[in-house]
Every structure is written in C-alpha cells, then in structure tokens.
Amino acid sequence: MPENPPAKASAKAEPAVSDKLLAEAQEKVPSLTREFIDKHGLTKEQVEAYASGLDSPPGDPGSVENSATDLHLTPGGWQATPKGVKPEDVGKDAISR
C-alpha cells in the first residue's frame, strides 16, 4: 500500500475583505476595523455597501472592553443592547402600565 504524501502547509487564506476595500469603507466609517468585521462576520458585500454609502454603517461601540453595550446585526439593521442581552430579549421583562 503506498504511503500518503505529507500534507503541504496551506497558504494563509486571503481575508474576505481586502485592505483596499477596508480603507475605502473607513473613509465613511472610521470606526470600522478588521477585528470588528471578523467579530460580526461581515461579508465583502456588506463592507462594499458601507463604502459606497448604500447601507447605514454600524454604530461606534467605542472600546469593547469598556462598553456597556453590545452591537448585534439583525435583519432590521444594527441594534445596541445592554451587555450580555440578546436582541430578541430586549424588553422581555418590561412592565407595561
């Protein structure tokens, strides 16, 4: 039985959003970073929409470590919630008078 050849080291995967596109988007959304894109799973198409002004950009959460809110991308757009609260849980325990 022939031995399998050793696996070749794969090249580092190209990011979905190029540095050029990120720079274009940052002209309209200065707070947009690669870390933010990766954390929220933004696609190339979404970042292109921010760069062209076709879509509303996310709010600026400031420093994530010091922020009292979380940002979530929902079907209706960006939603800020209290830290640790999912968008679908906002107002769940609200009392109506």
C-alpha positions as CSV (number, residue, x, y, z in Angstrom):
1,M,0.0,0.0,0.0
2,P,1.5,3.4,-1.0
3,E,2.1,5.9,1.7
4,N,0.2,9.1,1.6
5,P,2.4,12.1,0.8
6,P,2.8,14.6,3.7
7,A,0.2,17.4,3.7
8,K,1.7,20.6,2.3
9,A,1.4,23.6,4.5
10,S,-1.5,25.6,3.2
11,A,-1.0,29.3,2.4
12,K,-2.6,31.8,4.6
13,A,-6.2,32.4,3.5
14,E,-6.9,35.7,2.0
15,P,-9.4,37.8,4.0
16,A,-12.8,38.2,2.6
17,V,-12.4,42.0,2.7
18,S,-9.3,43.4,1.1
19,D,-7.2,46.1,2.7
20,K,-8.2,48.4,-0.2
21,L,-11.9,47.9,0.4
22,L,-11.4,48.3,4.2
23,A,-9.6,51.6,3.6
24,E,-12.5,52.8,1.3
25,A,-15.1,51.8,3.9
26,Q,-13.1,53.5,6.7
27,E,-13.4,56.8,4.8
28,K,-17.2,56.7,5.6
29,V,-17.0,54.6,8.8
30,P,-13.8,55.5,10.6
31,S,-14.5,53.1,13.5
32,L,-14.7,50.0,11.1
33,T,-11.8,47.7,11.8
34,R,-10.8,44.2,10.6
35,E,-11.4,42.9,14.1
36,F,-15.0,44.3,14.0
37,I,-15.5,42.7,10.6
38,D,-14.3,39.4,11.8
39,K,-16.2,39.5,15.1
40,H,-19.5,40.3,13.4
41,G,-18.9,38.1,10.4
42,L,-19.4,40.9,7.9
43,T,-19.3,39.9,4.2
44,K,-17.5,41.7,1.4
45,E,-20.8,42.8,0.1
46,Q,-21.8,44.5,3.4
47,V,-18.5,46.3,3.6
48,E,-18.9,47.4,0.0
49,A,-22.3,48.8,0.9
50,Y,-20.8,50.8,3.7
51,A,-18.0,52.1,1.5
52,S,-20.5,53.3,-1.2
53,G,-22.9,54.7,1.3
54,L,-25.7,52.4,0.2
55,D,-26.2,50.9,3.7
56,S,-26.2,52.5,7.2
57,P,-23.0,51.8,9.0
58,P,-22.8,50.2,12.4
59,G,-22.7,52.4,15.4
60,D,-19.4,53.1,17.1
61,P,-19.3,50.9,20.1
62,G,-16.2,52.5,21.4
63,S,-13.8,50.3,23.3
64,V,-15.4,46.9,23.5
65,E,-13.7,46.3,26.9
66,N,-15.2,49.5,28.3
67,S,-18.5,49.5,26.5
68,A,-21.8,49.0,28.5
69,T,-23.5,47.8,25.3
70,D,-23.2,45.0,22.7
71,L,-23.8,45.5,19.0
72,H,-25.8,43.0,17.0
73,L,-26.5,42.8,13.3
74,T,-30.2,42.0,13.0
75,P,-32.4,41.7,9.9
76,G,-33.6,45.3,10.6
77,G,-30.1,46.7,10.9
78,W,-27.7,47.3,13.8
79,Q,-29.1,47.1,17.3
80,A,-27.3,48.1,20.5
81,T,-28.3,46.1,23.6
82,P,-27.2,46.1,27.2
83,K,-24.1,44.0,27.7
84,G,-24.9,40.3,27.6
85,V,-28.6,40.8,26.4
86,K,-29.6,39.3,23.0
87,P,-31.6,41.5,20.7
88,E,-34.6,39.2,21.0
89,D,-34.6,39.5,24.8
90,V,-34.7,43.3,24.9
91,G,-37.8,44.4,26.7
92,K,-38.8,40.9,27.5
93,D,-39.2,41.7,31.2
94,A,-40.6,45.2,30.7
95,I,-43.6,46.1,32.7
96,S,-46.5,47.9,30.9
97,R,-48.5,50.4,32.9
